[in-house]
Amino acid sequence: MGIASMWNNKKISPLRIIYPPCIILFLVLIIPYLRLYFTALGLRWLYILLFSFTLSFILTPVFGWIARRFSILDIPDDRKIHAKNTPLLGGAAIMISFCASLTANMILEMETIALLLGGLIVGVIGLLDDWKGMSAKLKLIIQICVVLMLIYNGIILDLFPIKTTWGYIANSVLTVVWIVGITNAMNFFDGMDGLATGLSTIIALFIGIVSFQTNQPFMGWIAIAIVGSCLGFLPFNFRPKKPAAIFLGDAGSTFLGFILAGLAIKGYWADNRPIVSFATPILIFWILIFDMTYITVERIITGKVKTVKEWIDYVLTIFLLSATLGLSSIALRNARMIDAIILVCQAFLIAIIVSVIEYAGRNKG
């Protein structure tokens, strides 16, 4: 079964129609003059978005074929929703398109290089796990070591006095907990078609918006590269009338979780206002954090989501909740400390409301 298996063979698929123009657009985008032209117009973000999108869209069917060729497949069982063997290498297309778009635009400051290298290491480990299997303990140890590398290169939380020994240790511990936690939360979240990819797109979009609000263009460009890479992959992964043609796999979900968690720490979200700075990523990531601890566990392990309609309703609800809290993060730009505290409290109240609704629905069922 070749690349054609990624398309709908019974009729002309919209994806098949879009594929040749995407190849042409990508070939045009790699012309150096065009990149300089976009930059001169102040549209570097658009160039990165188009570059990452087209490359991801082009590579996804290719890696689908490679996954089938080497039997890197998600085999269905009683705990899984899909009914057919599905390729697992979608994450490779996202990793390559993301890194290529940043490299082509020479966004290579030292912290960015450390973040890319760390993400690639975590992604490759996930790829090996998809292919041959790997113990959870070994993956966790490697993830912690990679986060320590980020800390060494200056990507560390700044909640406590960084110049004191106890402050540095506390910040380091929280950095490890945050990045490893978000990385594995995103991996856990990848249980339904389009869920992890769509949520990563929304999170990256709001990180990008707040980055440009706070005059951090490099941060914004990195976030836009994630958005484009995910959007190029999403049409193959989120198909409401058909099952996914390809999955992210552990490689893709852990890579996205790691990069997004690292970006949240790398950025400066408020000048001399630690509460506001801390609240911004919490609001953007809140649905991911909360869902891992409650909703997804309850719904998927107990088999509550079974029909296509239930799946679509659940996915869209998660997207809307994430976008709602992401909008709150934008409002933090000019917020006072008390405003930040109120918005975080609002996020907790939303979580409680969703929990009550879930609990009532479960009892009613």
Helices and strands as residue ranges (DSSP letters): G 3-6, H 14-29, H 32-40, H 44-69, E 73-74, E 86-87, H 90-104, H 110-131, H 136-152, H 165-189, H 195-213, H 217-237, H 249-266, H 274-293, H 295-296, I 297-301, H 308-331, G 332-334, H 337-364
